């Protein structure tokens, strides 16, 4: 199933039918324009390239302008590719909207976390730090970083102060609580990475939570087929032999 591109609007809360209060994230999901279709023969894989959120043509370089013109759509700010098993049912210029999902479905959402700049080890890695009293001269400093008296070097991957945030993070198994098709709004249960107006990639969940209705539908056994009678196999075999002769 193809996914959607969207933009984080913010967080709020919603009462379900059973009276339970649920924290939700509101997302502007789509409409997404199909810009390009990748096929297995020339490209080596099947995929659909989507574009979201219009922008001025003066901000677009020549190669991208040609691609948008070929698709017959306005220039887009956010462009991503969705890999599929088959992209035959899609055409360049098609619009994909929020109705590909339904209430009760589970999605995986990928976004970029909020950047926090250069941070010390206490905030970045949760170091305990030194004593907080006035007489202590060691509060939030790094301290000893050597791995031992014999190793005489710093081990690879040692936690140190540095840049924090702006990481690509995927949150899995977020339940869709509400859909507004007229305004292209998608409300999911829980929090997602990124600031307000941050761009998101929304896909169908790969690993559904156990016991959910969506998991039961996916794991439902196929419809039973009619079994042939014992004599039917012999008749078919005899007919095939006769046809060969």
C-alpha positions as CSV (number, residue, x, y, z in Angstrom):
1,X,0.0,0.0,0.0
2,X,1.3,3.5,-0.9
3,X,1.7,6.1,1.9
4,X,1.3,9.8,2.2
5,X,3.4,12.9,2.8
6,X,2.2,15.4,5.4
7,X,2.9,18.3,7.7
8,X,2.6,18.3,11.5
9,X,0.0,20.9,12.7
10,X,0.1,20.3,16.5
11,X,-1.2,18.3,19.4
12,X,-4.5,18.3,21.1
13,X,-6.9,15.8,22.8
14,X,-10.0,14.0,21.8
15,X,-12.8,12.0,23.6
16,X,-13.6,8.6,22.2
17,X,-17.0,7.1,22.0
18,X,-16.4,5.2,25.3
19,X,-15.5,8.4,27.1
20,X,-11.8,7.9,27.2
21,X,-9.5,10.9,26.7
22,X,-6.9,10.3,24.1
23,X,-3.9,12.6,23.2
24,X,-3.7,13.1,19.4
25,X,-1.4,14.7,16.9
26,X,-3.1,16.5,14.0
27,X,-1.5,16.1,10.6
28,X,-2.2,17.8,7.2
29,X,-1.9,14.7,5.0
30,X,-1.9,15.3,1.3
31,X,-3.0,15.8,-1.3
32,X,0.1,14.3,-2.8
33,X,0.9,14.5,-6.6
34,X,2.5,11.6,-8.4
35,X,5.6,13.1,-10.0
36,X,7.4,10.0,-11.3
37,X,6.9,6.3,-11.6
38,X,9.9,3.9,-11.3
39,X,9.6,0.5,-13.1
40,X,11.6,-2.7,-12.5
41,X,13.0,-2.9,-16.1
42,X,14.8,0.5,-16.5
43,X,15.2,1.4,-12.8
44,X,15.6,-2.0,-11.0
45,X,12.7,-1.5,-8.6
46,X,9.1,-0.4,-8.3
47,X,8.3,2.9,-6.7
48,X,6.2,6.1,-6.9
49,X,7.6,9.6,-6.3
50,X,5.3,11.9,-4.5
51,X,5.3,15.7,-4.0
52,X,3.6,17.7,-1.3
53,X,3.1,21.4,-0.4
54,X,3.2,23.9,-3.2
55,X,6.0,26.6,-3.5
56,X,6.8,29.5,-5.8
57,X,8.3,28.6,-9.2
58,X,11.1,31.2,-8.6
59,X,12.5,28.9,-5.9
60,X,12.8,25.9,-8.2
61,X,16.0,25.0,-10.1
62,X,15.8,24.0,-13.8
63,X,16.0,20.1,-13.4
64,X,13.1,20.1,-10.8
65,X,11.1,22.6,-12.8
66,X,11.2,20.3,-15.8
67,X,10.1,17.3,-13.7
68,X,7.1,19.3,-12.3
69,X,6.2,20.5,-15.7
70,X,6.3,17.0,-17.1
71,X,3.9,15.8,-14.4
72,X,1.6,18.8,-15.0
73,X,1.6,19.9,-11.3
74,X,2.8,22.9,-9.3
75,X,6.3,23.0,-7.8
76,X,6.5,21.0,-4.5
77,X,8.6,21.6,-1.4
78,X,8.6,18.1,-0.1
79,X,9.4,15.2,-2.5
80,X,9.8,11.6,-1.4
81,X,9.8,8.1,-3.0
82,X,7.5,5.2,-1.9
83,X,8.6,1.7,-2.8
84,X,5.9,-0.7,-3.9
85,X,5.5,-4.2,-5.0
86,X,3.7,-2.9,-8.2
87,X,3.2,0.6,-9.4
88,X,1.0,-0.3,-12.4
89,X,-2.2,1.3,-11.1
90,X,-0.6,4.8,-10.7
91,X,-0.2,7.5,-13.4
92,X,1.9,10.7,-13.5
93,X,-0.1,13.6,-12.3
94,X,-2.5,11.6,-10.1
95,X,-3.5,13.0,-6.7
96,X,-3.4,10.8,-3.6
97,X,-5.5,11.9,-0.7
98,X,-6.2,11.0,2.9
99,X,-9.0,8.5,2.1
100,X,-6.4,5.7,1.4
101,X,-6.5,5.2,5.2
102,X,-9.4,4.5,7.5
103,X,-10.2,5.0,11.2
104,X,-8.7,2.2,13.2
105,X,-5.7,1.6,10.9
106,X,-2.1,1.7,12.2
107,X,0.6,3.8,10.6
108,X,4.4,4.3,10.9
109,X,5.3,8.0,10.8
110,X,8.8,9.3,10.0
111,X,10.0,12.8,10.8
112,X,13.0,14.9,11.8
113,X,13.4,15.6,15.5
114,X,13.7,19.2,16.8
115,X,17.3,20.5,16.7
116,X,18.8,21.5,20.1
117,X,22.2,22.6,18.9
118,X,25.4,21.8,20.8
119,X,24.6,20.3,24.2
120,X,26.6,18.9,27.1
121,X,26.7,15.3,28.3
122,X,24.2,15.8,31.1
123,X,21.4,16.8,28.7
124,X,22.5,14.8,25.7
125,X,23.2,11.5,27.4
126,X,21.7,11.8,30.8
127,X,24.9,12.0,32.9
128,X,24.3,12.3,36.6
129,X,26.9,15.0,37.1
130,X,28.8,15.9,40.2
131,X,27.6,17.1,43.6
132,X,25.4,20.2,43.5
133,X,26.8,21.8,46.7
134,X,28.8,25.0,46.7
135,X,32.1,23.5,47.8
136,X,32.2,21.0,44.9
137,X,34.1,22.2,41.9
138,X,32.7,19.5,39.6
139,X,29.1,19.9,38.5
140,X,28.4,19.2,34.8
141,X,32.0,18.8,33.4
142,X,33.0,15.8,31.3
143,X,35.4,14.2,33.8
144,X,37.8,11.3,32.9
145,X,37.2,9.8,29.4
146,X,40.0,7.3,29.1
147,X,38.9,3.7,29.0
148,X,41.5,2.4,31.5
149,X,45.1,2.5,32.5
150,X,46.1,-0.2,30.0
151,X,44.1,0.8,26.9
152,X,45.4,4.3,26.9
153,X,42.9,5.6,24.3
154,X,39.3,6.6,24.0
155,X,37.0,3.9,22.9
156,X,34.9,4.4,19.7
157,X,31.4,5.7,20.3
158,X,32.2,7.2,23.8
159,X,29.4,9.5,24.9
160,X,30.6,13.1,24.7
161,X,29.1,16.6,24.3
162,X,28.0,17.4,20.8
163,X,25.2,18.2,18.4
164,X,21.8,17.1,19.6
165,X,18.6,16.7,17.6
166,X,17.7,16.8,13.8
167,X,17.7,13.0,13.7
168,X,15.4,11.0,11.4
169,X,13.0,9.1,13.8
170,X,10.2,6.7,13.0
171,X,7.4,6.1,15.4
172,X,5.6,2.8,14.8
173,X,2.0,1.6,15.4
174,X,0.2,4.9,15.7
175,X,-3.6,4.4,15.6
176,X,-5.7,6.6,13.3
177,X,-8.4,8.2,15.5
178,X,-10.1,10.6,13.1
179,X,-10.0,11.5,9.4
180,X,-11.4,14.7,7.8
181,X,-11.4,14.2,4.0
182,X,-12.6,17.7,3.2
183,X,-9.7,19.4,4.9
184,X,-7.1,16.5,4.4
185,X,-6.7,16.1,8.2
186,X,-5.4,13.0,9.8
187,X,-5.5,12.6,13.6
188,X,-3.3,9.9,15.2
189,X,-3.0,8.7,18.8
190,X,0.2,9.8,20.5
191,X,3.2,12.0,19.7
192,X,5.3,12.1,16.6
193,X,8.8,13.6,16.0
194,X,9.5,17.1,14.7
195,X,8.3,20.7,15.3
196,X,5.1,22.3,14.1
197,X,5.0,22.5,10.3
198,X,7.6,19.7,10.1
199,X,7.3,17.4,7.1
200,X,6.3,13.7,7.7
201,X,6.2,10.5,5.8
202,X,3.2,8.3,6.7
203,X,3.1,4.6,5.8
204,X,1.0,1.6,6.7
205,X,2.4,-0.2,9.7
206,X,4.7,-3.2,9.0
207,X,4.4,-4.7,12.5
208,X,0.8,-4.4,13.8
209,X,0.2,-4.6,17.6
210,X,-1.0,-8.0,18.8
211,X,-4.7,-8.4,19.3
212,X,-5.7,-5.4,17.3
213,X,-8.5,-5.6,14.7
214,X,-6.0,-4.6,11.9
215,X,-3.7,-7.5,12.9
216,X,-6.6,-9.9,12.9
217,X,-7.6,-8.8,9.4
218,X,-4.1,-9.2,8.1
219,X,-3.6,-12.6,9.6
220,X,-7.1,-13.9,8.6
221,X,-6.9,-17.2,6.8
222,X,-7.8,-17.3,3.1
223,X,-11.3,-18.3,2.0
224,X,-11.7,-22.1,1.7
225,X,-11.6,-23.5,-1.8
226,X,-13.8,-26.4,-3.0
227,X,-12.1,-29.7,-2.8
228,X,-12.2,-31.9,-5.9
229,X,-13.6,-35.4,-5.6
230,X,-11.2,-38.3,-5.7
231,X,-12.4,-39.5,-9.1
232,X,-12.0,-36.0,-10.6
233,X,-8.2,-36.1,-10.4
234,X,-8.1,-39.5,-12.3
235,X,-10.4,-38.1,-15.0
236,X,-8.2,-35.0,-15.5
237,X,-5.0,-37.1,-15.7
238,X,-6.6,-39.4,-18.3
239,X,-7.8,-36.5,-20.4
240,X,-4.3,-35.0,-20.4
241,X,-2.7,-38.3,-21.5
242,X,-5.3,-38.6,-24.3
243,X,-4.6,-35.1,-25.5
244,X,-0.8,-35.8,-25.6
245,X,-1.4,-38.9,-27.8
